Amino acid sequence: MNPTHPLLALRAEALTLSDLSADVKVGTGRAGAPAQAAVREAVTTVLHDLHTPGQVGAEFAQMYGDHPDTTAARMRWALAAVSAAYTPASRIAAALPVGTRPHTGRTGSAAAA
């Protein structure tokens, strides 16, 4: 997702405002699924609590003004975490049973060629 996409920015601002620790490492694929779910839950909670994108933006601006030294690093983490948590591939991989892979469409000896 484009880092300037408004929905990505809104979700990252919401995650920055959340109580989720920046120590949470959000990877992609099945291994990152628990952290991805935590990110989506944190974003949903903030968006629900603040009701409108304008309120999220206002709270984010207040936080940045109060803590400019820490907000920039947290926002970088939030952008990366939101990007990983909301990619179509991460949501598909999280739903797959352990030990499975997406079907490539090639099987048998044709796959070896």
C-alpha distances in whole Angstrom, upper triangle without the diagonal:
4,6,9,7,10,9,7,10,13,12,12,15,17,16,18,21,21,24,22,23,21,23,21,19,16,15,14,16,19,21,18,18,21,19,15,18,19,16,16,19,19,17,19,22,21,20,23,25,24,24,22,19,22,23,20,20,24,24,21,23,26,25,24,27,29,27,26,27,25,22,20,20,19,16,15,15,14,10,11,12,10,7,9,11,9,7,10,12,13,14,16,17,18,20,22,26,26,27,25,23,21,24,23,26,28,31,35,36,34,31,33,34
4,5,5,9,10,8,10,13,13,12,15,17,17,18,21,22,25,23,24,22,24,22,21,18,18,17,19,23,24,21,21,24,21,18,21,22,18,18,22,21,18,20,23,22,21,24,26,24,24,22,19,21,23,20,19,23,23,20,22,25,24,22,26,28,26,24,25,24,21,19,19,19,15,14,16,14,10,11,14,12,9,12,14,12,11,14,15,16,18,20,21,22,24,26,29,30,31,29,26,25,27,26,29,31,34,38,39,36,34,36,36
4,6,8,9,7,7,11,11,10,12,15,15,15,18,19,22,21,21,19,21,20,19,17,17,17,20,23,24,20,21,23,20,18,20,21,17,17,21,19,17,19,22,20,19,23,24,23,23,21,17,19,21,18,16,20,20,17,18,22,21,19,22,24,23,20,21,20,17,15,15,15,12,11,13,11,8,9,12,10,8,12,14,12,13,16,17,17,19,21,22,23,25,27,30,31,32,30,28,27,29,29,32,34,37,40,42,39,36,38,39
4,6,9,7,7,10,12,11,12,15,16,16,19,21,24,23,24,21,24,23,22,20,21,21,23,27,27,24,24,26,23,21,23,23,19,19,22,21,18,20,23,20,19,23,24,22,22,19,15,17,19,17,15,18,19,16,17,21,20,18,21,24,23,21,22,21,18,16,17,17,13,13,15,14,10,13,15,13,12,15,17,15,15,18,20,20,21,24,25,26,28,30,33,34,35,34,31,30,32,32,34,37,40,43,44,42,39,41,41
4,6,5,6,9,10,11,12,14,15,16,19,20,23,22,24,22,25,23,22,20,21,20,22,25,26,23,23,25,22,19,21,22,18,17,20,19,16,18,21,19,17,20,22,20,20,17,14,16,18,16,15,18,19,17,18,22,21,20,23,25,25,23,25,23,20,18,19,18,15,15,16,14,11,13,15,12,11,14,15,13,13,16,18,18,19,22,23,24,25,28,31,32,33,32,30,28,30,30,32,35,38,42,43,40,38,40,41
4,5,5,6,9,10,10,12,14,15,17,18,22,21,23,22,25,24,23,21,22,22,24,27,28,24,24,25,23,20,21,21,18,16,19,18,14,16,18,16,14,18,19,17,16,13,10,12,15,12,11,15,16,14,16,19,19,18,21,24,23,22,24,22,19,18,20,18,15,16,17,14,12,15,16,12,13,16,16,14,15,17,20,20,20,23,25,25,26,29,33,34,35,34,32,30,32,33,35,38,41,44,46,43,41,43,44
4,5,5,6,8,10,10,12,14,15,16,20,19,21,20,23,21,21,18,20,19,21,24,25,21,21,22,20,17,17,18,15,13,16,15,11,13,16,14,12,15,17,15,15,13,10,13,15,12,12,16,17,15,17,20,20,19,22,24,24,23,25,23,19,19,20,18,14,16,16,13,11,14,14,10,11,14,13,10,12,15,18,17,17,20,22,21,23,26,29,30,32,31,29,27,30,30,33,36,39,42,44,42,39,42,42
4,5,5,6,9,10,10,12,14,15,18,17,19,17,20,18,18,15,17,16,19,22,22,19,19,20,17,14,16,16,13,12,15,14,11,13,16,14,13,16,18,17,17,15,12,15,16,13,13,17,17,14,17,20,18,18,21,23,22,21,22,20,17,16,17,15,12,12,13,10,7,10,10,7,7,11,11,9,11,14,16,15,16,19,20,20,22,25,28,29,30,29,27,26,29,29,32,34,37,41,43,40,37,40,41
4,5,5,6,9,10,10,12,14,18,17,18,17,20,19,19,17,19,19,22,24,25,21,21,22,19,17,18,18,14,14,16,15,11,14,16,14,13,16,17,15,16,14,10,12,14,11,10,13,14,11,13,16,15,15,18,20,19,18,19,18,14,13,15,13,10,11,12,9,7,11,12,9,10,13,13,12,14,17,20,19,19,22,24,23,25,28,31,32,34,33,31,30,33,33,35,38,41,44,46,44,41,43,44
4,5,5,6,9,10,11,12,16,16,18,17,21,19,20,18,20,21,23,25,25,22,21,22,19,17,17,17,13,12,14,13,9,11,13,11,9,13,14,12,12,10,7,10,11,7,8,11,12,10,12,15,15,15,18,19,19,18,21,19,15,15,17,14,11,13,14,10,10,13,13,10,12,15,14,13,15,18,21,19,19,23,24,23,25,28,31,32,34,33,32,30,33,34,37,39,42,46,48,45,43,45,46
4,5,5,6,9,10,10,14,13,15,15,18,16,17,15,17,17,20,21,22,18,18,18,15,13,14,13,9,9,11,10,6,9,11,9,8,12,13,12,13,12,9,12,13,9,11,14,13,11,14,17,15,16,19,20,19,19,21,18,15,15,16,13,10,12,12,8,8,11,10,7,9,12,10,10,13,15,18,16,16,20,21,20,22,25,28,28,31,30,29,28,31,32,34,37,40,43,45,43,40,42,44
4,5,5,6,9,10,13,12,13,12,15,14,15,13,16,17,20,22,21,18,18,18,15,13,15,13,10,10,13,10,8,11,13,11,11,15,15,14,16,14,12,14,14,10,11,14,13,10,13,15,13,13,17,18,17,16,17,15,12,12,12,9,7,9,9,5,5,8,8,6,9,11,11,11,14,17,19,17,18,21,22,21,23,26,29,29,31,30,29,29,32,32,35,38,40,44,46,44,41,43,44
4,5,5,6,9,12,12,14,13,17,16,17,16,19,20,23,25,25,21,21,21,17,16,17,15,12,13,14,11,9,12,12,9,10,13,13,12,14,12,10,11,11,7,7,10,9,6,9,12,10,10,14,15,14,14,16,14,10,11,12,10,7,10,11,7,8,12,11,10,12,15,14,14,17,20,22,20,21,25,25,24,26,29,32,32,34,34,33,32,35,36,39,42,44,47,49,47,44,46,48
4,5,5,6,10,11,13,13,17,16,17,16,19,20,23,24,24,20,19,19,16,15,15,13,10,10,11,8,5,8,9,6,7,10,10,9,11,11,9,11,10,6,8,11,9,8,11,13,11,13,16,16,16,16,18,15,12,14,15,11,10,13,12,9,10,13,12,10,13,15,13,14,17,20,22,20,20,23,24,22,25,28,30,31,33,33,32,31,35,36,39,41,44,47,49,47,44,46,48
4,5,5,8,7,10,10,13,12,13,13,16,17,20,21,21,17,17,16,13,12,12,10,7,9,9,6,5,9,9,7,9,12,12,12,14,14,13,15,14,10,12,14,12,10,14,15,12,13,17,17,16,16,17,14,11,13,13,9,8,11,9,6,9,11,9,8,11,13,11,12,16,19,20,18,18,22,22,20,23,26,28,28,30,30,30,30,33,34,37,40,42,45,47,46,42,44,46
4,6,8,8,9,9,13,13,14,14,18,20,23,24,23,19,20,18,15,15,16,13,10,12,13,9,9,12,12,10,12,15,14,13,16,16,14,15,14,10,11,13,10,8,11,12,9,10,14,13,12,12,14,10,8,9,10,6,6,9,8,6,9,11,10,10,13,15,14,15,18,22,23,21,21,25,25,23,26,29,31,31,33,33,33,32,36,37,40,42,45,48,50,48,45,46,48
4,7,9,11,11,15,15,17,17,21,22,25,26,25,21,21,20,17,17,17,14,12,13,13,9,9,11,10,7,10,12,11,10,14,14,13,14,11,8,10,11,8,7,10,10,8,10,13,13,12,13,15,12,9,12,13,9,9,13,12,10,12,15,13,13,16,18,17,18,21,24,26,23,23,27,27,25,28,31,33,33,35,35,35,35,38,40,43,45,47,50,52,51,48,49,51
4,5,8,10,13,12,15,15,19,21,23,24,23,19,19,17,14,14,14,11,9,11,10,6,7,10,8,6,10,12,10,11,14,15,15,16,14,11,13,14,11,10,14,14,11,14,17,16,15,16,17,14,12,15,14,11,11,14,12,10,13,15,13,12,16,17,15,17,20,23,24,21,21,25,25,23,25,28,30,30,33,33,33,33,37,38,41,43,45,48,51,49,46,48,50
4,6,9,11,11,15,15,19,22,24,24,22,19,19,16,14,15,14,11,10,13,11,7,10,12,10,9,13,14,13,14,17,19,18,20,17,14,17,17,14,13,17,16,13,15,18,17,15,17,18,14,13,16,15,11,13,16,13,12,15,17,14,15,18,18,17,19,22,25,26,22,23,26,26,23,26,29,30,30,32,33,33,34,38,39,42,45,46,49,51,50,47,49,51
4,6,8,8,11,12,15,18,20,20,19,15,15,13,10,12,11,8,7,10,10,7,9,12,11,11,14,15,15,16,19,20,19,21,19,16,18,19,16,15,19,18,15,17,20,19,17,19,18,15,14,16,14,11,12,14,11,10,13,14,11,12,16,15,14,16,19,22,23,19,20,23,22,20,23,25,27,26,29,30,30,30,34,36,39,41,43,46,48,47,43,45,47
4,5,6,9,11,15,18,20,21,18,15,16,14,11,13,14,10,10,13,13,10,13,16,15,14,17,19,18,20,22,23,22,24,22,18,20,21,18,16,20,19,16,17,20,19,16,18,17,13,13,15,12,9,12,13,10,10,14,14,11,13,16,16,15,18,21,24,24,20,21,25,24,21,24,27,28,27,29,30,30,31,35,36,40,42,43,46,48,47,44,45,47
4,5,8,10,13,16,19,20,18,15,16,15,11,13,15,12,10,14,15,12,13,17,16,16,18,21,20,21,23,24,22,24,22,19,20,21,18,16,19,19,15,16,19,18,15,16,15,11,11,12,9,7,9,10,7,8,11,11,9,12,14,14,14,17,19,23,22,19,21,24,23,21,25,27,28,27,29,30,30,30,34,35,39,40,42,45,46,46,42,43,45
4,6,9,12,16,19,19,16,14,16,14,10,13,15,12,12,16,16,14,16,19,19,19,21,24,23,24,27,27,26,27,26,22,23,25,22,20,23,23,19,19,23,21,18,19,17,14,14,15,12,10,13,13,9,11,14,13,11,14,16,15,15,19,20,24,23,20,21,24,22,21,24,26,27,25,27,28,28,30,33,35,38,40,41,43,45,45,41,42,44
4,6,10,13,15,15,13,10,12,10,7,9,11,9,9,13,13,12,14,17,17,17,20,22,22,23,25,26,24,27,25,22,23,25,22,20,23,24,20,21,24,23,20,21,20,16,16,17,14,11,13,13,9,10,13,11,9,12,14,12,12,15,17,20,20,16,18,21,19,17,20,22,23,22,24,25,25,26,30,31,35,36,38,40,42,42,38,39,42
4,6,10,13,13,11,8,11,10,7,9,12,11,10,13,15,14,16,18,19,20,22,24,24,25,27,28,26,28,27,23,24,27,24,22,25,26,22,22,26,25,22,22,21,18,17,17,14,12,14,13,9,10,12,9,8,11,12,10,11,14,15,18,17,14,16,19,17,16,19,21,22,20,22,23,23,24,27,28,32,33,35,37,39,39,35,36,38
4,7,10,11,9,6,8,8,5,6,9,9,8,11,13,13,14,17,18,18,20,22,23,24,26,26,24,27,26,22,24,26,24,22,25,26,23,23,27,27,24,24,23,19,19,18,15,14,14,13,9,10,11,8,5,8,9,6,7,11,12,15,14,10,13,15,14,13,16,18,19,18,20,20,20,21,24,25,29,31,32,35,37,36,32,34,36
4,7,9,7,4,8,10,8,8,11,12,11,13,16,16,17,19,21,22,23,25,27,27,28,28,26,29,29,25,26,29,27,25,28,29,26,26,30,30,27,27,26,22,22,21,18,17,17,15,12,13,13,9,8,10,10,6,8,11,11,13,11,9,12,14,11,11,15,16,18,16,17,18,17,18,21,22,26,27,29,31,33,32,29,30,32
4,7,7,5,7,10,9,8,11,13,12,14,17,18,17,19,22,23,23,25,27,28,29,29,27,30,30,26,27,30,29,26,29,31,29,28,32,32,30,29,28,25,24,23,21,19,19,17,14,14,14,11,10,11,9,6,7,10,9,10,8,6,9,10,8,9,13,13,15,14,15,15,14,14,18,19,22,24,26,28,30,29,26,27,29
4,6,6,7,10,11,9,12,14,14,15,18,19,19,21,23,25,25,27,29,30,30,31,29,32,32,29,30,33,32,29,33,34,32,32,35,36,33,33,32,29,28,27,24,23,22,21,18,18,17,14,13,14,12,9,9,11,10,10,7,5,8,8,5,7,10,10,12,11,12,11,10,11,15,16,20,21,23,25,28,27,23,25,27
4,5,5,8,10,10,11,14,15,15,17,19,20,21,23,25,26,27,29,31,31,32,30,34,33,30,32,35,33,31,34,36,33,33,37,37,34,34,34,30,29,29,26,24,24,23,20,20,20,17,15,16,15,12,11,13,12,12,10,7,9,9,5,5,8,8,9,8,9,10,10,12,15,17,21,22,23,26,28,28,24,26,29
4,6,8,9,10,11,13,14,16,17,19,20,22,23,25,26,27,29,31,32,32,31,34,33,30,32,34,32,30,33,35,32,32,36,35,33,33,32,28,28,27,24,23,23,21,18,19,19,16,14,16,16,12,12,15,14,15,12,10,12,12,9,8,12,11,12,10,11,12,13,15,19,20,24,25,26,28,30,30,26,28,31
4,6,6,6,9,10,11,12,14,15,17,18,20,21,23,24,26,27,28,29,27,30,30,26,28,31,28,26,30,31,28,28,32,32,29,29,28,25,24,24,21,19,19,18,15,15,16,13,10,12,12,9,8,12,12,13,11,8,10,12,9,8,12,13,14,13,14,15,15,16,20,22,25,27,28,31,33,32,29,30,33
4,6,5,6,9,10,10,12,14,15,16,18,20,21,22,24,26,26,27,26,30,29,26,28,30,28,27,30,31,29,29,33,33,30,31,30,27,25,25,23,21,21,20,17,16,17,15,12,12,13,10,8,11,11,12,11,7,8,10,8,5,9,10,12,11,14,14,15,16,20,22,25,27,28,31,33,32,29,31,33
4,5,5,6,9,10,11,12,14,15,16,19,20,21,23,25,26,27,26,29,28,25,27,29,27,26,29,30,27,28,32,31,29,30,29,25,24,25,22,20,20,20,17,16,17,16,12,13,15,12,10,13,14,16,15,11,11,13,12,8,11,13,14,13,16,17,18,19,23,25,28,30,31,34,37,36,33,34,37
4,5,5,6,9,10,10,12,14,15,17,18,20,21,23,24,25,24,27,26,22,24,27,24,22,26,27,24,25,28,28,25,26,25,22,21,21,19,16,17,16,13,12,14,12,9,10,12,10,8,11,13,15,15,11,12,15,13,11,14,16,17,16,19,20,20,21,25,27,30,32,33,36,38,37,34,36,38
4,5,5,6,9,10,11,12,14,16,17,18,20,21,22,23,22,25,24,21,23,25,23,22,25,26,24,25,28,28,26,26,26,22,21,21,19,16,16,16,13,12,13,11,8,8,10,7,4,8,10,12,12,8,9,12,11,9,12,14,16,16,19,19,19,19,23,24,28,30,31,34,37,36,32,34,36
4,5,5,6,9,10,10,12,14,15,16,18,20,21,22,21,25,24,20,23,26,23,22,26,27,24,26,29,29,27,28,28,24,23,23,22,18,18,19,16,14,15,14,11,10,13,10,7,9,12,13,14,10,9,12,12,9,11,14,16,16,19,20,20,20,24,26,29,31,33,36,38,37,34,36,39
4,6,5,6,9,10,10,12,14,15,16,18,20,21,21,23,22,19,21,24,21,20,24,24,22,23,27,26,24,25,25,21,20,21,19,16,16,17,14,12,14,14,10,10,13,12,9,12,14,16,17,13,13,16,16,13,15,18,19,19,22,23,23,24,27,29,32,35,36,39,42,41,37,39,42
4,5,5,6,9,10,11,12,14,15,17,18,19,18,21,19,16,18,21,18,17,21,22,19,20,24,24,22,22,23,19,17,18,17,13,13,14,11,9,11,11,7,7,10,9,7,9,12,15,16,12,12,16,16,13,16,19,21,21,24,24,24,24,27,29,32,34,36,39,42,40,37,39,41
4,6,5,6,9,10,11,12,14,16,16,17,16,20,19,16,18,21,19,18,22,23,21,22,25,25,24,25,25,22,20,20,20,16,15,17,14,11,12,13,9,8,11,10,7,8,11,13,15,12,11,14,15,13,15,18,20,21,24,23,23,23,26,28,31,34,35,39,41,40,37,39,41
4,5,5,6,9,10,10,12,14,15,17,17,20,18,16,19,21,19,18,22,23,21,22,26,25,24,25,26,23,20,22,21,17,17,19,16,13,15,16,12,11,14,14,10,11,15,17,18,15,14,17,18,15,16,20,21,22,25,25,26,26,29,31,34,36,38,41,44,43,40,42,44
4,5,5,6,9,10,11,12,14,16,15,18,16,13,16,18,15,15,19,19,17,19,22,21,20,22,22,19,17,19,18,14,14,16,14,11,14,15,11,10,14,14,11,13,16,19,20,17,16,20,20,17,19,23,25,25,28,28,28,28,32,33,36,39,41,44,46,45,42,44,46
4,5,5,6,9,10,11,12,13,12,15,14,11,13,16,14,13,17,18,16,18,21,21,20,21,22,19,16,18,18,14,13,15,14,10,12,13,11,9,12,13,10,11,15,17,19,16,15,19,20,18,20,23,25,26,29,29,28,28,31,33,35,38,40,43,46,44,41,44,45
4,6,5,6,8,10,10,12,12,15,14,12,15,17,15,16,19,20,19,21,24,24,23,24,26,23,20,21,21,18,17,19,17,14,15,17,14,12,15,16,12,12,16,17,20,17,16,19,21,18,19,23,25,26,29,29,29,28,31,33,36,39,40,44,46,45,42,44,46
4,6,5,6,9,10,12,13,16,13,12,15,17,14,15,19,19,17,20,23,22,22,24,25,22,19,22,21,18,17,20,18,15,17,19,16,14,18,18,15,15,19,21,23,20,19,22,23,21,22,25,27,28,31,31,31,31,34,36,39,42,44,47,50,48,45,48,49
4,5,5,6,8,10,10,12,10,8,12,13,10,11,15,15,14,16,19,19,19,20,22,19,17,19,19,16,15,18,17,13,15,18,15,14,17,18,16,16,20,22,24,22,21,24,25,23,24,28,30,31,34,34,33,33,36,38,40,43,45,49,51,50,47,49,51
4,6,5,6,7,8,10,9,7,11,13,11,12,15,16,16,18,20,21,21,22,24,22,18,20,21,18,16,19,18,15,16,18,16,14,17,19,16,15,19,21,23,21,20,24,25,23,24,28,30,31,34,34,33,32,35,37,39,42,45,48,50,49,46,48,50
4,6,5,8,10,13,11,10,14,15,14,15,18,19,18,21,23,23,24,25,27,24,22,24,24,21,20,23,21,18,19,22,19,17,20,21,18,18,21,23,25,23,21,25,26,24,25,28,30,32,35,34,34,34,37,39,41,44,46,49,52,50,47,50,52
4,6,9,11,12,10,9,13,13,12,14,17,16,16,19,21,21,21,23,25,23,20,23,24,20,19,23,22,18,20,23,20,18,22,23,20,20,24,26,28,26,24,28,29,26,27,31,33,34,37,37,37,37,40,42,44,47,49,52,55,53,50,53,55
4,6,8,9,6,6,10,10,9,11,14,14,14,17,19,19,20,21,24,22,19,21,23,19,18,22,21,18,19,22,20,18,21,23,21,20,24,26,29,26,25,29,30,28,29,33,35,36,39,39,38,38,41,42,45,48,50,53,56,54,51,54,55
4,7,9,7,8,11,12,12,14,16,17,18,20,22,22,23,25,27,25,22,24,25,22,20,24,23,20,21,24,22,19,22,24,21,20,24,25,28,26,25,28,30,28,29,32,35,36,39,39,38,37,40,41,44,47,49,53,55,53,50,53,55
4,5,5,7,9,10,11,13,14,16,17,19,20,21,23,23,26,24,21,22,24,21,19,22,23,19,19,23,21,19,21,23,21,20,23,25,28,26,25,28,30,29,30,33,36,37,40,39,38,37,40,41,43,46,49,52,55,53,50,53,54
4,5,5,6,9,10,10,12,14,15,16,18,20,21,21,24,22,18,20,22,19,16,19,20,16,16,20,19,16,18,21,19,18,21,23,26,25,24,27,29,28,29,32,35,37,39,38,37,35,38,39,42,45,47,51,53,51,48,51,52
4,5,5,6,9,10,10,12,14,15,16,18,20,20,23,22,18,20,22,20,17,21,22,18,19,22,22,19,21,24,23,21,24,27,30,28,28,31,33,31,33,36,39,40,43,42,41,39,42,43,45,48,51,54,57,54,52,54,55
4,5,5,6,8,10,11,12,14,15,16,18,19,22,21,17,19,21,19,17,21,21,18,19,22,21,19,22,24,23,22,25,27,30,28,28,31,33,31,33,36,39,40,42,42,41,40,43,44,46,49,52,55,57,55,53,55,56
4,5,5,6,9,10,10,12,14,15,16,17,20,18,14,16,18,15,13,17,17,14,15,19,18,15,18,21,19,19,22,24,27,25,25,28,30,28,30,33,36,36,39,38,38,37,40,41,43,46,49,52,54,52,49,52,53
4,6,5,6,9,10,10,12,14,15,15,18,17,13,15,17,15,13,16,17,15,15,19,19,16,19,22,21,20,23,26,28,27,26,30,31,30,32,35,38,39,41,40,39,38,41,42,44,47,50,53,55,53,50,52,53
4,5,5,6,9,10,11,12,14,15,18,17,14,16,19,17,15,19,20,17,18,22,21,20,22,25,24,23,26,29,32,30,30,33,35,33,35,38,41,41,44,43,42,41,45,45,48,51,53,57,59,57,54,56,57
4,5,5,6,9,10,11,12,13,16,15,12,15,17,14,13,17,18,15,17,20,20,18,21,24,22,22,26,29,31,29,29,32,33,31,33,37,39,39,42,42,41,40,44,45,47,50,53,56,58,56,53,55,56
4,5,5,6,9,10,10,11,14,12,9,11,14,11,10,14,15,12,14,17,17,16,19,21,20,20,23,27,29,27,27,31,31,30,32,35,38,38,40,40,39,38,42,42,45,48,50,54,56,54,50,52,54
4,5,5,6,9,10,10,13,13,10,12,15,13,12,15,17,15,16,20,20,19,21,24,24,24,26,30,32,30,30,34,35,33,36,39,41,41,44,43,42,41,45,45,48,51,53,56,58,56,53,55,56
4,5,5,6,9,10,13,13,10,13,16,14,14,17,19,17,19,22,22,21,24,26,25,26,29,32,34,32,32,36,36,35,37,40,43,43,45,45,44,44,47,48,51,53,56,59,61,59,56,57,59
4,5,5,6,8,10,9,7,10,13,11,11,15,16,14,16,19,19,19,22,24,23,24,27,30,32,30,30,34,34,32,35,38,40,40,42,42,42,41,45,46,49,51,53,57,58,57,53,55,57
4,5,5,5,8,8,6,8,11,10,10,13,15,14,15,18,19,19,21,23,23,24,27,30,32,30,31,34,34,33,36,39,41,41,43,43,42,41,45,45,48,51,53,56,58,56,53,54,55
4,6,6,9,10,9,11,14,14,13,16,18,18,19,22,23,22,25,27,27,28,30,34,35,33,34,38,38,37,39,42,45,44,46,46,45,45,48,49,52,54,57,60,61,60,56,58,59
4,6,9,10,9,12,14,14,14,17,19,18,20,23,23,23,26,28,28,29,31,35,36,34,35,38,38,37,40,42,44,44,46,47,46,46,49,50,53,55,57,61,62,61,57,59,60
4,5,6,6,9,11,11,12,15,16,16,18,20,20,21,24,25,26,27,29,33,34,32,33,37,36,35,38,40,42,41,44,44,43,43,47,47,51,53,55,58,60,58,55,56,57
4,6,5,7,9,10,11,13,15,15,17,19,20,21,23,25,25,26,29,32,33,31,33,36,36,35,38,40,42,42,43,44,43,43,46,46,50,52,54,57,58,57,53,55,56
4,6,7,8,10,11,12,14,15,17,19,20,21,23,25,25,27,29,33,33,31,33,36,36,35,38,40,42,41,43,43,42,42,46,46,49,51,53,56,58,56,53,54,55
4,6,6,6,9,10,11,12,15,16,17,18,20,22,22,24,26,30,31,28,30,33,32,31,34,37,38,37,39,40,39,39,43,43,47,49,51,53,55,54,50,51,53
4,6,5,6,9,10,10,12,14,15,16,18,20,20,22,24,28,29,26,28,31,31,30,33,35,37,36,38,39,38,38,41,42,45,47,49,52,54,52,49,50,51
4,5,5,6,9,10,11,13,14,15,17,19,20,21,23,27,27,25,27,31,30,29,33,35,37,36,38,38,37,37,40,40,43,45,48,50,52,50,47,48,49
4,5,5,6,9,10,11,12,14,16,17,18,20,22,26,26,24,26,29,28,27,31,33,35,34,35,36,34,35,38,38,42,43,46,48,50,48,45,46,47
4,5,5,6,9,10,10,12,14,15,16,18,20,24,24,22,23,27,26,25,28,30,32,32,33,34,33,33,37,37,41,42,45,47,49,48,44,45,47
4,5,5,6,9,10,10,12,14,15,16,18,22,23,21,22,26,25,24,28,30,32,32,34,34,32,32,35,36,39,41,44,47,48,46,43,45,46
4,5,5,6,9,10,11,13,14,16,17,21,21,19,22,25,24,24,27,29,31,30,32,32,30,30,34,34,37,39,41,44,46,44,40,42,43
4,6,5,6,9,10,11,12,14,16,20,20,17,19,23,22,21,24,26,28,27,29,29,28,28,32,32,36,37,40,42,44,43,39,40,42
4,5,5,6,8,10,10,12,14,18,19,16,18,21,21,20,23,25,28,27,29,29,28,28,31,32,35,37,39,42,44,43,39,41,43
4,6,5,6,9,10,11,12,16,17,15,17,20,20,20,23,25,28,27,29,29,27,26,30,30,33,35,38,41,42,41,37,39,40
4,6,5,6,9,10,11,15,15,13,15,18,18,18,21,23,25,25,26,26,24,24,27,27,31,33,35,38,40,38,35,36,37
4,5,5,6,9,10,14,14,11,13,17,16,15,18,21,23,22,24,24,23,23,26,27,31,33,35,38,40,38,35,36,38
4,5,5,6,8,12,13,11,12,16,16,15,18,20,23,23,25,25,23,23,26,27,30,32,35,38,40,38,35,37,38
4,6,6,6,10,11,10,12,14,15,15,18,20,23,23,24,23,21,21,24,24,27,30,32,35,37,35,32,34,35
4,6,6,9,9,7,9,12,12,12,15,17,19,19,20,20,18,18,21,22,25,27,30,33,35,33,30,32,33
4,6,9,9,6,7,11,11,10,13,15,18,18,20,20,19,18,22,23,26,29,31,34,36,34,31,33,35
4,6,8,7,7,10,12,11,13,16,19,20,22,21,19,18,21,22,25,28,30,34,36,34,31,33,35
4,5,5,7,9,10,11,13,15,18,19,20,19,17,15,18,19,22,24,27,30,32,30,27,30,31
4,6,5,6,9,10,11,13,16,18,19,17,15,13,16,16,19,22,24,28,30,28,25,28,29
4,6,5,6,8,10,11,14,15,16,14,12,10,13,14,17,19,22,25,27,26,22,25,27
4,5,5,6,9,10,13,14,15,14,12,12,15,17,20,22,24,27,30,28,25,27,29
4,6,5,6,9,12,14,16,14,13,12,16,18,20,23,25,28,31,29,26,29,31
4,5,5,7,10,12,14,11,10,9,12,14,17,20,21,25,27,26,23,26,28
4,5,5,8,9,11,9,8,8,12,14,17,19,21,24,26,25,22,25,27
4,6,8,9,12,11,11,12,15,18,20,23,24,27,30,29,26,28,30
4,7,9,12,10,11,11,14,17,19,22,23,26,29,28,25,28,30
4,6,8,7,8,8,11,15,17,19,20,22,26,25,22,25,27
4,6,6,9,11,13,17,19,20,20,22,26,26,23,25,28
4,6,9,12,14,17,20,21,21,23,26,26,23,25,28
4,7,10,13,15,18,18,18,19,22,23,20,21,24
4,7,9,12,14,15,15,17,20,20,17,19,22
4,6,9,12,13,13,16,19,18,15,17,20
4,6,9,11,13,16,19,17,14,17,19
4,6,8,9,13,15,14,12,15,17
4,6,8,12,14,12,9,12,14
4,7,10,12,10,9,12,13
4,7,9,7,5,9,10
4,7,6,5,8,10
4,5,6,7,9
4,5,5,7
4,5,5
4,6
4
